[in-house]
Amino acid sequence: MIASLGQQIKQNERLKWFVHGLLIPKGQARPRRWVSWFVNPFMHPKGRGAVVRPTVRLDVLPFQPFQMGEGATIEDYCVVNNGVGPVSVGANTRVGIGSVVIGPVQIDNDVIIAQHVVISGLNHAYDDVTMPIRKQPVTTGLVVIEDECWIGANAVVTAGVRIGKHSVVAAGSVVTKDVPPYSVVVGNPARVIKHYDFDKKEWVRVVANHQNGTVPASSVSIPMAQNGVPVVSGL
């Protein structure tokens, strides 16, 4: 019934803008308080043991999905917005203090998001130089962060990117293209410097190429803990 009502609203332009005004104050990108208090708790149930800290700005709306798996945590001062696309946070995943997540974003299970990370599936068009960018259309691209990843502090993950399973994004990196599973990436734009070799059972350096603007692999060094996991400072 709710899905059917939603379809009717989307198909009627006048009704859509009327409902939009009821849910969101004019010129704002966050829901009215009555939506946050009385609608969202029923539209967006959380998994068992999932925690949203008191200071989180949860700008989620009922017409887009938002879900948290069992044991997931969104830490203080984070911002989560599903206005232009769904947001999901997997089981036992932690979103660190002060991070921003703008849908469409899918964060899978057992992921560590450090402090002040920005993950955004949203982009602004800027083609028309006679019009302010804020008035131009937006585009979206689903961001997927697969199981067991570790995203370092102050990293940025841009729209349309997929980060493969058990990969590490170093602190301050800007990820603009897909990251293969079991990889370590650093820099702006982020580049792969290590991957896990299952035959050798160790992390190995990726051979770099001067032609693509990377540095020789021999000049790249990441300290390794005794268990073979790369140590990336600032995470």
PyRosetta script that sets phi, psi and omega in degrees:
from pyrosetta import init, pose_from_sequence

init()
pose = pose_from_sequence("MIASLGQQIKQNERLKWFVHGLLIPKGQARPRRWVSWFVNPFMHPKGRGAVVRPTVRLDVLPFQPFQMGEGATIEDYCVVNNGVGPVSVGANTRVGIGSVVIGPVQIDNDVIIAQHVVISGLNHAYDDVTMPIRKQPVTTGLVVIEDECWIGANAVVTAGVRIGKHSVVAAGSVVTKDVPPYSVVVGNPARVIKHYDFDKKEWVRVVANHQNGTVPASSVSIPMAQNGVPVVSGL")
pose.set_psi(1, -46.1)
pose.set_omega(1, 179.6)
pose.set_phi(2, -64.0)
pose.set_psi(2, -40.7)
pose.set_omega(2, 179.0)
pose.set_phi(3, -63.4)
pose.set_psi(3, -40.5)
pose.set_omega(3, 179.5)
pose.set_phi(4, -64.5)
pose.set_psi(4, -42.0)
pose.set_omega(4, 178.2)
pose.set_phi(5, -62.9)
pose.set_psi(5, -40.7)
pose.set_omega(5, 178.7)
pose.set_phi(6, -61.3)
pose.set_psi(6, -40.1)
pose.set_omega(6, 178.4)
pose.set_phi(7, -64.3)
pose.set_psi(7, -41.4)
pose.set_omega(7, 179.6)
pose.set_phi(8, -62.3)
pose.set_psi(8, -40.6)
pose.set_omega(8, 179.6)
pose.set_phi(9, -65.0)
pose.set_psi(9, -43.9)
pose.set_omega(9, -178.7)
pose.set_phi(10, -64.1)
pose.set_psi(10, -31.4)
pose.set_omega(10, -176.6)
pose.set_phi(11, -83.3)
pose.set_psi(11, -14.3)
pose.set_omega(11, -179.8)
pose.set_phi(12, -109.7)
pose.set_psi(12, 107.2)
pose.set_omega(12, -172.8)
pose.set_phi(13, -60.4)
pose.set_psi(13, -44.2)
pose.set_omega(13, -179.3)
pose.set_phi(14, -66.2)
pose.set_psi(14, -42.9)
pose.set_omega(14, 179.1)
pose.set_phi(15, -65.4)
pose.set_psi(15, -37.8)
pose.set_omega(15, 180.0)
pose.set_phi(16, -60.8)
pose.set_psi(16, -45.3)
pose.set_omega(16, -179.6)
pose.set_phi(17, -70.9)
pose.set_psi(17, -30.5)
pose.set_omega(17, 176.0)
pose.set_phi(18, -65.4)
pose.set_psi(18, -47.7)
pose.set_omega(18, 179.5)
pose.set_phi(19, -65.5)
pose.set_psi(19, -38.3)
pose.set_omega(19, 178.0)
pose.set_phi(20, -58.2)
pose.set_psi(20, -42.2)
pose.set_omega(20, 178.4)
pose.set_phi(21, -66.7)
pose.set_psi(21, -32.1)
pose.set_omega(21, 176.5)
pose.set_phi(22, -68.0)
pose.set_psi(22, -35.9)
pose.set_omega(22, -174.4)
pose.set_phi(23, -86.4)
pose.set_psi(23, -35.1)
pose.set_omega(23, -171.5)
pose.set_phi(24, -129.4)
pose.set_psi(24, 128.9)
pose.set_omega(24, 175.6)
pose.set_phi(25, -60.7)
pose.set_psi(25, 147.9)
pose.set_omega(25, -178.7)
pose.set_phi(26, -57.7)
pose.set_psi(26, 131.6)
pose.set_omega(26, 177.9)
pose.set_phi(27, 78.0)
pose.set_psi(27, 6.4)
pose.set_omega(27, -177.9)
pose.set_phi(28, -110.5)
pose.set_psi(28, 166.2)
pose.set_omega(28, 178.7)
pose.set_phi(29, -122.6)
pose.set_psi(29, 23.9)
pose.set_omega(29, -179.9)
pose.set_phi(30, -135.0)
pose.set_psi(30, 154.2)
pose.set_omega(30, -176.1)
pose.set_phi(31, -74.1)
pose.set_psi(31, 158.6)
pose.set_omega(31, 171.8)
pose.set_phi(32, -65.5)
pose.set_psi(32, 158.0)
pose.set_omega(32, -175.0)
pose.set_phi(33, -62.1)
pose.set_psi(33, -36.4)
pose.set_omega(33, -178.1)
pose.set_phi(34, -64.9)
pose.set_psi(34, -29.3)
pose.set_omega(34, 176.4)
pose.set_phi(35, -68.5)
pose.set_psi(35, -45.4)
pose.set_omega(35, 180.0)
pose.set_phi(36, -63.1)
pose.set_psi(36, -39.1)
pose.set_omega(36, -174.7)
pose.set_phi(37, -82.3)
pose.set_psi(37, -41.7)
pose.set_omega(37, -167.9)
pose.set_phi(38, -112.8)
pose.set_psi(38, -13.3)
pose.set_omega(38, -177.7)
pose.set_phi(39, -109.9)
pose.set_psi(39, -52.5)
pose.set_omega(39, -174.0)
pose.set_phi(40, -58.3)
pose.set_psi(40, -38.8)
pose.set_omega(40, 179.6)
pose.set_phi(41, -58.5)
pose.set_psi(41, -26.6)
pose.set_omega(41, -179.8)
pose.set_phi(42, -93.3)
pose.set_psi(42, -27.9)
pose.set_omega(42, -179.1)
pose.set_phi(43, -84.9)
pose.set_psi(43, -26.4)
pose.set_omega(43, -174.6)
pose.set_phi(44, -128.1)
pose.set_psi(44, 70.3)
pose.set_omega(44, 179.5)
pose.set_phi(45, -66.8)
pose.set_psi(45, 148.3)
pose.set_omega(45, 180.0)
pose.set_phi(46, -103.5)
pose.set_psi(46, 153.4)
pose.set_omega(46, 176.4)
pose.set_phi(47, -67.2)
pose.set_psi(47, 162.8)
pose.set_omega(47, -178.9)
pose.set_phi(48, -58.5)
pose.set_psi(48, 129.5)
pose.set_omega(48, 178.4)
pose.set_phi(49, 79.1)
pose.set_psi(49, 1.8)
pose.set_omega(49, 177.8)
pose.set_phi(50, -71.4)
pose.set_psi(50, 142.5)
pose.set_omega(50, -174.2)
pose.set_phi(51, -130.2)
pose.set_psi(51, 131.4)
pose.set_omega(51, 169.3)
pose.set_phi(52, -115.7)
pose.set_psi(52, 114.7)
pose.set_omega(52, -176.0)
pose.set_phi(53, -63.9)
pose.set_psi(53, 155.0)
pose.set_omega(53, -172.0)
pose.set_phi(54, -59.3)
pose.set_psi(54, -30.5)
pose.set_omega(54, -175.4)
pose.set_phi(55, -92.8)
pose.set_psi(55, 6.3)
pose.set_omega(55, 178.5)
pose.set_phi(56, -67.6)
pose.set_psi(56, 135.4)
pose.set_omega(56, 173.0)
pose.set_phi(57, -92.5)
pose.set_psi(57, 99.5)
pose.set_omega(57, -175.6)
pose.set_phi(58, -96.0)
pose.set_psi(58, 86.5)
pose.set_omega(58, -178.7)
pose.set_phi(59, -87.9)
pose.set_psi(59, 65.1)
pose.set_omega(59, -178.4)
pose.set_phi(60, -109.7)
pose.set_psi(60, 144.4)
pose.set_omega(60, -176.2)
pose.set_phi(61, -118.3)
pose.set_psi(61, 154.5)
pose.set_omega(61, -175.0)
pose.set_phi(62, -71.1)
pose.set_psi(62, -18.1)
pose.set_omega(62, -175.9)
pose.set_phi(63, -87.5)
pose.set_psi(63, 0.6)
pose.set_omega(63, 173.8)
pose.set_phi(64, -129.3)
pose.set_psi(64, 144.6)
pose.set_omega(64, 178.9)
pose.set_phi(65, -66.2)
pose.set_psi(65, 143.8)
pose.set_omega(65, 167.9)
pose.set_phi(66, -143.4)
pose.set_psi(66, 125.5)
pose.set_omega(66, -178.8)
pose.set_phi(67, -145.3)
pose.set_psi(67, 151.4)
pose.set_omega(67, 177.2)
pose.set_phi(68, -129.4)
pose.set_psi(68, 134.3)
pose.set_omega(68, 178.6)
pose.set_phi(69, -79.8)
pose.set_psi(69, 175.7)
pose.set_omega(69, 180.0)
pose.set_phi(70, -59.3)
pose.set_psi(70, 133.6)
pose.set_omega(70, 175.6)
pose.set_phi(71, 72.7)
pose.set_psi(71, 7.2)
pose.set_omega(71, 178.3)
pose.set_phi(72, -74.1)
pose.set_psi(72, 151.0)
pose.set_omega(72, -179.7)
pose.set_phi(73, -136.1)
pose.set_psi(73, 133.4)
pose.set_omega(73, 170.0)
pose.set_phi(74, -113.7)
pose.set_psi(74, 115.1)
pose.set_omega(74, -170.9)
pose.set_phi(75, -79.0)
pose.set_psi(75, 172.1)
pose.set_omega(75, -175.8)
pose.set_phi(76, -55.1)
pose.set_psi(76, 146.9)
pose.set_omega(76, 172.7)
pose.set_phi(77, 66.8)
pose.set_psi(77, 14.0)
pose.set_omega(77, 173.1)
pose.set_phi(78, -77.3)
pose.set_psi(78, 159.8)
pose.set_omega(78, 172.2)
pose.set_phi(79, -124.2)
pose.set_psi(79, 128.7)
pose.set_omega(79, 176.6)
pose.set_phi(80, -125.1)
pose.set_psi(80, 127.3)
pose.set_omega(80, -176.6)
pose.set_phi(81, -134.4)
pose.set_psi(81, 123.7)
pose.set_omega(81, 178.7)
pose.set_phi(82, -112.5)
pose.set_psi(82, 22.6)
pose.set_omega(82, -174.5)
pose.set_phi(83, -60.3)
pose.set_psi(83, -35.3)
pose.set_omega(83, -178.6)
pose.set_phi(84, -114.9)
pose.set_psi(84, 4.1)
pose.set_omega(84, 178.5)
pose.set_phi(85, -178.0)
pose.set_psi(85, 153.4)
pose.set_omega(85, -176.9)
pose.set_phi(86, -66.1)
pose.set_psi(86, 153.8)
pose.set_omega(86, 176.1)
pose.set_phi(87, -128.4)
pose.set_psi(87, 130.1)
pose.set_omega(87, 174.4)
pose.set_phi(88, -132.0)
pose.set_psi(88, 137.9)
pose.set_omega(88, 179.1)
pose.set_phi(89, -121.5)
pose.set_psi(89, 118.7)
pose.set_omega(89, -171.2)
pose.set_phi(90, -74.3)
pose.set_psi(90, 175.5)
pose.set_omega(90, -178.3)
pose.set_phi(91, -62.3)
pose.set_psi(91, 136.7)
pose.set_omega(91, 176.0)
pose.set_phi(92, 59.8)
pose.set_psi(92, 23.6)
pose.set_omega(92, 175.6)
pose.set_phi(93, -94.5)
pose.set_psi(93, 142.8)
pose.set_omega(93, 179.7)
pose.set_phi(94, -121.7)
pose.set_psi(94, 126.6)
pose.set_omega(94, 175.5)
pose.set_phi(95, -101.2)
pose.set_psi(95, 117.4)
pose.set_omega(95, -169.3)
pose.set_phi(96, -72.9)
pose.set_psi(96, 166.0)
pose.set_omega(96, -175.7)
pose.set_phi(97, -52.1)
pose.set_psi(97, 131.6)
pose.set_omega(97, 173.0)
pose.set_phi(98, 74.8)
pose.set_psi(98, 12.1)
pose.set_omega(98, -179.9)
pose.set_phi(99, -81.7)
pose.set_psi(99, 158.6)
pose.set_omega(99, -179.2)
pose.set_phi(100, -124.3)
pose.set_psi(100, 128.1)
pose.set_omega(100, 178.7)
pose.set_phi(101, -126.3)
pose.set_psi(101, 115.8)
pose.set_omega(101, -179.6)
pose.set_phi(102, -119.6)
pose.set_psi(102, 118.8)
pose.set_omega(102, -176.4)
pose.set_phi(103, -66.4)
pose.set_psi(103, 162.9)
pose.set_omega(103, 6.8)
pose.set_phi(104, -80.8)
pose.set_psi(104, 124.2)
pose.set_omega(104, -179.2)
pose.set_phi(105, -139.0)
pose.set_psi(105, 133.4)
pose.set_omega(105, 174.8)
pose.set_phi(106, -122.6)
pose.set_psi(106, 110.6)
pose.set_omega(106, 176.5)
pose.set_phi(107, -106.8)
pose.set_psi(107, 120.5)
pose.set_omega(107, -174.0)
pose.set_phi(108, -83.0)
pose.set_psi(108, -157.4)
pose.set_omega(108, -169.1)
pose.set_phi(109, -85.3)
pose.set_psi(109, 150.3)
pose.set_omega(109, 172.9)
pose.set_phi(110, 58.5)
pose.set_psi(110, 36.2)
pose.set_omega(110, 179.7)
pose.set_phi(111, -96.5)
pose.set_psi(111, 141.6)
pose.set_omega(111, 173.7)
pose.set_phi(112, -107.6)
pose.set_psi(112, 117.0)
pose.set_omega(112, 172.2)
pose.set_phi(113, -107.4)
pose.set_psi(113, 116.8)
pose.set_omega(113, -177.0)
pose.set_phi(114, -76.5)
pose.set_psi(114, -163.2)
pose.set_omega(114, -172.8)
pose.set_phi(115, -79.4)
pose.set_psi(115, 143.0)
pose.set_omega(115, 171.2)
pose.set_phi(116, 58.1)
pose.set_psi(116, 38.3)
pose.set_omega(116, 174.8)
pose.set_phi(117, -88.9)
pose.set_psi(117, 141.8)
pose.set_omega(117, 174.9)
pose.set_phi(118, -113.6)
pose.set_psi(118, 122.1)
pose.set_omega(118, 177.2)
pose.set_phi(119, -124.0)
pose.set_psi(119, 112.5)
pose.set_omega(119, -173.6)
pose.set_phi(120, -133.7)
pose.set_psi(120, 127.3)
pose.set_omega(120, 173.0)
pose.set_phi(121, -92.6)
pose.set_psi(121, 11.1)
pose.set_omega(121, -174.4)
pose.set_phi(122, -111.2)
pose.set_psi(122, 139.4)
pose.set_omega(122, 171.8)
pose.set_phi(123, -133.5)
pose.set_psi(123, 154.0)
pose.set_omega(123, 176.8)
pose.set_phi(124, -106.6)
pose.set_psi(124, 134.6)
pose.set_omega(124, 172.0)
pose.set_phi(125, -73.0)
pose.set_psi(125, 149.2)
pose.set_omega(125, -179.8)
pose.set_phi(126, -140.7)
pose.set_psi(126, 15.8)
pose.set_omega(126, -173.1)
pose.set_phi(127, -62.5)
pose.set_psi(127, -39.4)
pose.set_omega(127, -175.2)
pose.set_phi(128, -86.8)
pose.set_psi(128, 105.2)
pose.set_omega(128, -176.1)
pose.set_phi(129, -77.7)
pose.set_psi(129, -5.5)
pose.set_omega(129, 177.1)
pose.set_phi(130, -90.9)
pose.set_psi(130, -2.9)
pose.set_omega(130, -176.9)
pose.set_phi(131, -125.5)
pose.set_psi(131, 137.6)
pose.set_omega(131, 175.4)
pose.set_phi(132, -55.9)
pose.set_psi(132, 141.4)
pose.set_omega(132, -178.3)
pose.set_phi(133, -58.7)
pose.set_psi(133, -34.8)
pose.set_omega(133, -178.1)
pose.set_phi(134, -64.6)
pose.set_psi(134, -20.4)
pose.set_omega(134, -179.7)
pose.set_phi(135, -95.0)
pose.set_psi(135, -5.7)
pose.set_omega(135, -179.0)
pose.set_phi(136, -86.4)
pose.set_psi(136, 161.9)
pose.set_omega(136, -176.0)
pose.set_phi(137, -62.2)
pose.set_psi(137, 158.9)
pose.set_omega(137, 173.2)
pose.set_phi(138, -106.8)
pose.set_psi(138, 154.0)
pose.set_omega(138, 173.4)
pose.set_phi(139, -120.6)
pose.set_psi(139, 156.5)
pose.set_omega(139, 180.0)
pose.set_phi(140, -132.3)
pose.set_psi(140, 151.5)
pose.set_omega(140, 174.6)
pose.set_phi(141, -147.5)
pose.set_psi(141, 125.2)
pose.set_omega(141, -176.2)
pose.set_phi(142, -60.9)
pose.set_psi(142, 127.8)
pose.set_omega(142, 171.4)
pose.set_phi(143, -96.7)
pose.set_psi(143, 129.5)
pose.set_omega(143, 177.2)
pose.set_phi(144, -122.9)
pose.set_psi(144, 125.3)
pose.set_omega(144, 173.3)
pose.set_phi(145, -115.5)
pose.set_psi(145, 110.8)
pose.set_omega(145, -172.3)
pose.set_phi(146, -76.7)
pose.set_psi(146, 174.6)
pose.set_omega(146, -175.0)
pose.set_phi(147, -51.6)
pose.set_psi(147, 143.3)
pose.set_omega(147, 165.9)
pose.set_phi(148, 70.2)
pose.set_psi(148, 15.1)
pose.set_omega(148, 178.9)
pose.set_phi(149, -77.0)
pose.set_psi(149, 162.5)
pose.set_omega(149, 178.1)
pose.set_phi(150, -132.7)
pose.set_psi(150, 114.3)
pose.set_omega(150, -178.3)
pose.set_phi(151, -107.4)
pose.set_psi(151, 118.7)
pose.set_omega(151, -173.3)
pose.set_phi(152, -74.5)
pose.set_psi(152, 163.6)
pose.set_omega(152, -177.0)
pose.set_phi(153, -57.1)
pose.set_psi(153, 140.5)
pose.set_omega(153, 176.1)
pose.set_phi(154, 66.0)
pose.set_psi(154, 13.9)
pose.set_omega(154, 175.6)
pose.set_phi(155, -74.9)
pose.set_psi(155, 157.2)
pose.set_omega(155, 176.3)
pose.set_phi(156, -126.2)
pose.set_psi(156, 129.4)
pose.set_omega(156, 177.0)
pose.set_phi(157, -117.1)
pose.set_psi(157, 119.5)
pose.set_omega(157, -171.9)
pose.set_phi(158, -93.1)
pose.set_psi(158, 169.2)
pose.set_omega(158, -173.7)
pose.set_phi(159, -58.5)
pose.set_psi(159, 140.5)
pose.set_omega(159, 173.8)
pose.set_phi(160, 84.0)
pose.set_psi(160, 2.2)
pose.set_omega(160, -175.3)
pose.set_phi(161, -88.5)
pose.set_psi(161, 142.7)
pose.set_omega(161, 170.9)
pose.set_phi(162, -117.9)
pose.set_psi(162, 126.0)
pose.set_omega(162, 177.0)
pose.set_phi(163, -105.9)
pose.set_psi(163, 118.1)
pose.set_omega(163, -173.2)
pose.set_phi(164, -70.2)
pose.set_psi(164, 164.9)
pose.set_omega(164, -174.5)
pose.set_phi(165, -53.9)
pose.set_psi(165, 138.7)
pose.set_omega(165, 172.2)
pose.set_phi(166, 58.3)
pose.set_psi(166, 32.9)
pose.set_omega(166, 177.6)
pose.set_phi(167, -96.3)
pose.set_psi(167, 158.7)
pose.set_omega(167, -178.9)
pose.set_phi(168, -119.5)
pose.set_psi(168, 127.6)
pose.set_omega(168, 173.9)
pose.set_phi(169, -108.6)
pose.set_psi(169, 117.0)
pose.set_omega(169, -175.5)
pose.set_phi(170, -67.1)
pose.set_psi(170, 155.8)
pose.set_omega(170, -179.6)
pose.set_phi(171, -55.5)
pose.set_psi(171, 135.1)
pose.set_omega(171, 176.5)
pose.set_phi(172, 80.0)
pose.set_psi(172, 1.3)
pose.set_omega(172, -179.0)
pose.set_phi(173, -74.3)
pose.set_psi(173, 153.8)
pose.set_omega(173, 175.0)
pose.set_phi(174, -118.5)
pose.set_psi(174, 110.6)
pose.set_omega(174, -175.1)
pose.set_phi(175, -93.5)
pose.set_psi(175, 114.3)
pose.set_omega(175, -176.4)
pose.set_phi(176, -115.0)
pose.set_psi(176, -5.7)
pose.set_omega(176, 177.7)
pose.set_phi(177, -145.5)
pose.set_psi(177, 168.0)
pose.set_omega(177, -174.4)
pose.set_phi(178, -58.8)
pose.set_psi(178, 146.6)
pose.set_omega(178, 177.2)
pose.set_phi(179, -112.8)
pose.set_psi(179, 125.2)
pose.set_omega(179, 179.7)
pose.set_phi(180, -64.6)
pose.set_psi(180, 155.8)
pose.set_omega(180, 175.7)
pose.set_phi(181, -58.6)
pose.set_psi(181, 150.3)
pose.set_omega(181, 175.4)
pose.set_phi(182, 56.2)
pose.set_psi(182, 49.9)
pose.set_omega(182, -179.9)
pose.set_phi(183, -127.8)
pose.set_psi(183, 158.5)
pose.set_omega(183, 171.1)
pose.set_phi(184, -116.3)
pose.set_psi(184, 126.7)
pose.set_omega(184, 178.8)
pose.set_phi(185, -122.5)
pose.set_psi(185, 147.2)
pose.set_omega(185, 179.0)
pose.set_phi(186, -141.4)
pose.set_psi(186, 157.8)
pose.set_omega(186, 167.2)
pose.set_phi(187, 96.6)
pose.set_psi(187, 180.0)
pose.set_omega(187, 179.0)
pose.set_phi(188, -133.4)
pose.set_psi(188, 106.1)
pose.set_omega(188, -2.8)
pose.set_phi(189, -73.5)
pose.set_psi(189, 153.9)
pose.set_omega(189, -176.5)
pose.set_phi(190, -64.0)
pose.set_psi(190, 139.3)
pose.set_omega(190, 177.1)
pose.set_phi(191, -131.5)
pose.set_psi(191, 152.4)
pose.set_omega(191, -179.3)
pose.set_phi(192, -77.8)
pose.set_psi(192, 126.9)
pose.set_omega(192, 176.1)
pose.set_phi(193, -116.7)
pose.set_psi(193, -16.3)
pose.set_omega(193, 177.5)
pose.set_phi(194, -147.7)
pose.set_psi(194, 153.0)
pose.set_omega(194, 169.9)
pose.set_phi(195, -143.1)
pose.set_psi(195, 160.9)
pose.set_omega(195, -178.3)
pose.set_phi(196, -88.6)
pose.set_psi(196, 126.9)
pose.set_omega(196, 177.7)
pose.set_phi(197, -97.1)
pose.set_psi(197, 109.9)
pose.set_omega(197, -175.9)
pose.set_phi(198, -72.0)
pose.set_psi(198, -23.3)
pose.set_omega(198, 176.2)
pose.set_phi(199, -72.6)
pose.set_psi(199, -44.3)
pose.set_omega(199, 179.1)
pose.set_phi(200, -82.7)
pose.set_psi(200, -16.6)
pose.set_omega(200, -177.1)
pose.set_phi(201, 58.2)
pose.set_psi(201, 46.6)
pose.set_omega(201, 177.7)
pose.set_phi(202, -157.7)
pose.set_psi(202, 162.0)
pose.set_omega(202, 175.0)
pose.set_phi(203, -80.1)
pose.set_psi(203, 130.2)
pose.set_omega(203, -177.7)
pose.set_phi(204, -123.6)
pose.set_psi(204, 151.4)
pose.set_omega(204, 179.5)
pose.set_phi(205, -72.5)
pose.set_psi(205, 144.1)
pose.set_omega(205, 175.6)
pose.set_phi(206, -86.9)
pose.set_psi(206, 133.4)
pose.set_omega(206, 178.3)
pose.set_phi(207, -69.3)
pose.set_psi(207, 120.7)
pose.set_omega(207, -176.2)
pose.set_phi(208, -93.0)
pose.set_psi(208, 168.1)
pose.set_omega(208, -175.7)
pose.set_phi(209, -135.3)
pose.set_psi(209, 126.9)
pose.set_omega(209, 179.4)
pose.set_phi(210, -61.6)
pose.set_psi(210, -30.3)
pose.set_omega(210, -175.8)
pose.set_phi(211, -66.5)
pose.set_psi(211, -28.9)
pose.set_omega(211, -179.9)
pose.set_phi(212, -95.7)
pose.set_psi(212, 10.7)
pose.set_omega(212, 172.7)
pose.set_phi(213, 86.4)
pose.set_psi(213, 7.9)
pose.set_omega(213, 178.7)
pose.set_phi(214, -94.5)
pose.set_psi(214, 169.5)
pose.set_omega(214, -179.4)
pose.set_phi(215, -94.8)
pose.set_psi(215, 160.0)
pose.set_omega(215, 177.7)
pose.set_phi(216, -59.5)
pose.set_psi(216, 143.5)
pose.set_omega(216, -177.5)
pose.set_phi(217, -61.6)
pose.set_psi(217, -30.8)
pose.set_omega(217, -177.6)
pose.set_phi(218, -65.9)
pose.set_psi(218, -19.5)
pose.set_omega(218, -179.0)
pose.set_phi(219, -94.3)
pose.set_psi(219, -0.6)
pose.set_omega(219, -178.9)
pose.set_phi(220, -101.6)
pose.set_psi(220, 130.8)
pose.set_omega(220, 179.6)
pose.set_phi(221, -139.1)
pose.set_psi(221, 129.2)
pose.set_omega(221, 175.0)
pose.set_phi(222, -121.9)
pose.set_psi(222, 123.7)
pose.set_omega(222, 178.2)
pose.set_phi(223, -62.0)
pose.set_psi(223, 141.8)
pose.set_omega(223, -177.9)
pose.set_phi(224, -116.4)
pose.set_psi(224, 136.2)
pose.set_omega(224, 173.4)
pose.set_phi(225, -73.3)
pose.set_psi(225, 169.2)
pose.set_omega(225, -178.7)
pose.set_phi(226, -62.9)
pose.set_psi(226, -25.5)
pose.set_omega(226, -180.0)
pose.set_phi(227, -86.1)
pose.set_psi(227, 4.8)
pose.set_omega(227, 176.1)
pose.set_phi(228, 86.7)
pose.set_psi(228, 2.7)
pose.set_omega(228, 179.9)
pose.set_phi(229, -88.3)
pose.set_psi(229, 132.7)
pose.set_omega(229, -179.3)
pose.set_phi(230, -64.2)
pose.set_psi(230, 138.0)
pose.set_omega(230, 177.5)
pose.set_phi(231, -98.3)
pose.set_psi(231, 114.0)
pose.set_omega(231, -179.0)
pose.set_phi(232, -113.9)
pose.set_psi(232, 117.5)
pose.set_omega(232, -174.7)
pose.set_phi(233, -66.7)
pose.set_psi(233, 151.2)
pose.set_omega(233, 174.6)
pose.set_phi(234, 83.6)
pose.set_psi(234, 10.0)
pose.set_omega(234, -179.7)
pose.set_phi(235, -89.6)
pose.dump_pdb("model.pdb")
